[in-house]
Amino acid sequence: MIASTDPIERGLDTMLIVYSLLADHPASAVCEQFLRQRTGWFITPFILLETKALMTKVYGVEPAVITEKLTQLAQSPIQIVTPDGTETLAALPLADTHRIDLTDATLLQAIHVRNLKYLATDDTRLAHAASTLGIVAESPIDAALRQEITLWEQTHLPQKGLPRILRSIYEWLLRNAPGSAESFWSQTGNGSHLP
C-alpha cells in the first residue's frame, strides 16, 4: 500500500468499489470520478474480502483478475484500517440495531470511533445507520443512475436467490467439469429450479 500523506477522513463502502471496477457498468465512470475527486479514503480488510467475493460470485469476474485489481487498489492512496477487537465487538450490536451486515457495521464503527464525518455508500440502510451516529453519507448515485444500474443488473446478472446460485454452480462446472455443466444446466431448466 502506498503511504498516503492525507489524513483519513471518509470510509468507503464495498459497492462503490465494485461499481468502479466493473468496466461496462453504468456507474463505473461516475464512481471512479467520485473516488478521485475526494481524498482521505479508508477501508477495512473486510471491505477487500467482500469486494472479492461479490466480484467473483455475483459479477463473474475471474478470481485472479479481481485479486490483481484489489492489489492495485491497496497500492493507491486508499488506506486500509484494521479494526481492533474492541471495535469489532462494538460492531456486532451496531449490526443488530440497524439491521446491516457485519462488514458495514465494522466500517461504520471504524468511522465513529475515529470521530470522522463521512461515509461513501450506495446502501440506504447503511446511510441511515450512519446518520444516527452523526456521520454524513455521500453517494455519486442519483435516482436516474440507480434505474440504469437496475436495468443493467437485470440484463447482466441472474436473478437473486436460487437462479443466481444455480448460475454460479453452472459457471463453476463449466470451468472445472465441462462435461457435467450442460447436463446440470438442462436438469435445472437453465437455472430456474433445482434438478
C-alpha positions as CSV (number, residue, x, y, z in Angstrom):
1,M,0.0,0.0,0.0
2,I,1.2,3.5,-0.8
3,A,1.6,5.6,2.2
4,S,-0.8,8.5,1.9
5,T,0.0,11.9,3.3
6,D,-3.7,12.7,3.5
7,P,-5.3,12.0,6.9
8,I,-8.2,9.6,6.8
9,E,-11.5,11.5,6.5
10,R,-14.0,9.1,5.0
11,G,-14.9,5.5,4.9
12,L,-15.6,3.7,1.6
13,D,-18.2,1.0,1.3
14,T,-17.9,-2.0,-0.9
15,M,-20.4,-1.4,-3.7
16,L,-18.8,1.9,-4.8
17,I,-15.5,0.0,-5.2
18,V,-17.3,-2.8,-7.1
19,Y,-19.0,-0.4,-9.4
20,S,-15.8,1.5,-10.1
21,L,-14.0,-1.8,-11.1
22,L,-16.7,-3.0,-13.5
23,A,-15.7,-1.6,-16.9
24,D,-19.1,-1.9,-18.6
25,H,-21.2,-1.0,-15.5
26,P,-23.3,2.2,-15.9
27,A,-21.9,3.5,-12.5
28,S,-18.3,2.8,-13.3
29,A,-17.1,6.2,-14.5
30,V,-19.2,8.1,-12.0
31,C,-17.9,6.1,-9.1
32,E,-14.3,6.3,-10.3
33,Q,-14.6,10.1,-10.7
34,F,-16.2,10.4,-7.3
35,L,-13.3,8.5,-5.7
36,R,-10.7,10.6,-7.5
37,Q,-12.3,13.9,-6.5
38,R,-12.0,13.3,-2.8
39,T,-9.1,12.4,-0.5
40,G,-8.7,10.7,2.8
41,W,-10.3,7.4,1.9
42,F,-10.0,4.4,4.1
43,I,-11.4,0.9,4.0
44,T,-11.2,-2.1,6.3
45,P,-9.7,-5.5,5.3
46,F,-13.3,-6.8,5.4
47,I,-14.2,-4.5,2.5
48,L,-11.5,-6.1,0.4
49,L,-12.8,-9.5,1.2
50,E,-16.4,-8.6,0.5
51,T,-15.4,-6.9,-2.8
52,K,-13.5,-10.1,-3.9
53,A,-16.5,-12.3,-3.0
54,L,-19.0,-10.1,-4.8
55,M,-16.9,-9.6,-7.9
56,T,-16.3,-13.3,-8.3
57,K,-19.6,-14.8,-7.1
58,V,-22.1,-12.3,-8.3
59,Y,-20.4,-10.4,-11.2
60,G,-18.5,-13.4,-12.6
61,V,-15.0,-11.8,-12.6
62,E,-12.2,-14.3,-12.7
63,P,-10.6,-14.5,-9.2
64,A,-7.1,-13.7,-10.5
65,V,-8.3,-10.6,-12.2
66,I,-10.0,-9.2,-9.2
67,T,-7.1,-10.1,-7.0
68,E,-4.9,-8.0,-9.3
69,K,-7.3,-5.1,-9.2
70,L,-7.6,-5.2,-5.4
71,T,-3.8,-5.4,-5.1
72,Q,-3.7,-2.2,-7.3
73,L,-6.3,-0.6,-5.1
74,A,-4.2,-1.4,-2.0
75,Q,-1.3,0.4,-3.7
76,S,-3.4,3.6,-4.1
77,P,-3.7,6.4,-1.6
78,I,-6.7,4.5,-0.1
79,Q,-5.6,3.4,3.4
80,I,-6.5,0.1,5.0
81,V,-7.5,0.5,8.6
82,T,-7.7,-2.7,10.7
83,P,-10.2,-2.5,13.5
84,D,-9.1,-3.9,16.8
85,G,-11.0,-6.4,18.8
86,T,-12.9,-3.8,20.8
87,E,-14.1,-2.1,17.6
88,T,-15.1,-5.4,16.1
89,L,-17.1,-6.4,19.1
90,A,-18.8,-3.0,19.2
91,A,-19.8,-3.5,15.6
92,L,-21.9,-6.6,16.5
93,P,-24.7,-4.8,18.3
94,L,-24.5,-2.0,15.7
95,A,-25.3,-4.5,13.0
96,D,-28.2,-5.9,15.1
97,T,-29.7,-2.5,15.9
98,H,-29.6,-1.2,12.3
99,R,-30.0,-4.5,10.5
100,I,-26.9,-4.0,8.5
101,D,-24.3,-6.6,7.6
102,L,-21.1,-7.0,9.7
103,T,-18.8,-5.6,7.1
104,D,-20.8,-2.4,7.0
105,A,-21.1,-2.3,10.8
106,T,-17.4,-2.7,11.2
107,L,-16.7,0.2,8.7
108,L,-19.3,2.4,10.4
109,Q,-17.8,1.6,13.8
110,A,-14.3,2.4,12.5
111,I,-15.6,5.8,11.3
112,H,-17.4,6.5,14.5
113,V,-14.5,5.7,16.9
114,R,-12.2,7.9,14.9
115,N,-14.6,10.8,15.0
116,L,-14.7,11.1,11.2
117,K,-17.7,12.7,9.5
118,Y,-18.1,10.9,6.1
119,L,-19.1,7.6,4.6
120,A,-19.4,6.9,0.9
121,T,-22.0,4.3,0.3
122,D,-24.8,3.4,-2.1
123,D,-26.6,1.4,0.7
124,T,-29.6,3.3,2.0
125,R,-29.9,1.2,5.2
126,L,-26.2,1.9,5.9
127,A,-26.6,5.6,5.1
128,H,-29.5,5.8,7.6
129,A,-27.4,4.0,10.3
130,A,-24.6,6.5,9.6
131,S,-26.9,9.4,10.1
132,T,-27.9,8.2,13.6
133,L,-24.3,8.5,14.5
134,G,-23.8,11.9,13.0
135,I,-22.0,10.6,10.0
136,V,-22.7,12.1,6.6
137,A,-23.4,9.6,3.9
138,E,-22.2,10.5,0.4
139,S,-23.0,8.8,-2.9
140,P,-22.4,9.6,-6.5
141,I,-25.5,7.6,-7.5
142,D,-28.7,9.5,-8.1
143,A,-32.2,8.2,-8.9
144,A,-31.6,8.2,-12.7
145,L,-28.3,6.3,-12.4
146,R,-30.0,3.9,-9.9
147,Q,-32.5,3.0,-12.6
148,E,-29.7,2.4,-15.1
149,I,-28.0,0.1,-12.6
150,T,-31.2,-1.8,-12.0
151,L,-31.7,-2.3,-15.8
152,W,-28.0,-3.3,-16.2
153,E,-28.3,-5.9,-13.4
154,Q,-31.5,-7.4,-14.9
155,T,-29.7,-7.8,-18.2
156,H,-26.3,-9.0,-17.0
157,L,-26.9,-10.9,-13.7
158,P,-29.1,-13.8,-13.0
159,Q,-32.0,-13.2,-10.6
160,K,-31.2,-13.1,-6.9
161,G,-31.8,-16.3,-4.9
162,L,-31.8,-19.7,-6.4
163,P,-31.3,-18.7,-10.1
164,R,-28.1,-16.8,-9.1
165,I,-26.8,-19.8,-7.0
166,L,-27.6,-22.2,-9.8
167,R,-25.8,-19.9,-12.3
168,S,-22.7,-19.9,-10.1
169,I,-22.7,-23.6,-9.9
170,Y,-23.1,-23.9,-13.7
171,E,-20.2,-21.5,-14.3
172,W,-18.0,-23.4,-11.8
173,L,-18.9,-26.6,-13.6
174,L,-18.0,-25.0,-17.0
175,R,-14.5,-24.3,-15.6
176,N,-13.9,-27.5,-13.7
177,A,-16.2,-30.2,-15.1
178,P,-17.3,-29.1,-18.5
179,G,-18.9,-32.5,-19.3
180,S,-21.3,-32.1,-16.4
181,A,-22.1,-28.5,-16.9
182,E,-24.6,-28.8,-19.8
183,S,-26.4,-31.7,-18.1
184,F,-26.7,-29.7,-14.9
185,W,-28.0,-26.7,-16.8
186,S,-30.6,-28.7,-18.7
187,Q,-31.8,-30.5,-15.5
188,T,-32.2,-27.2,-13.7
189,G,-34.3,-25.7,-16.5
190,N,-31.5,-23.3,-17.4
191,G,-31.0,-22.3,-13.8
192,S,-34.7,-21.8,-12.9
193,H,-35.2,-24.7,-10.4
194,L,-33.4,-27.5,-8.5
195,P,-32.6,-30.6,-10.6
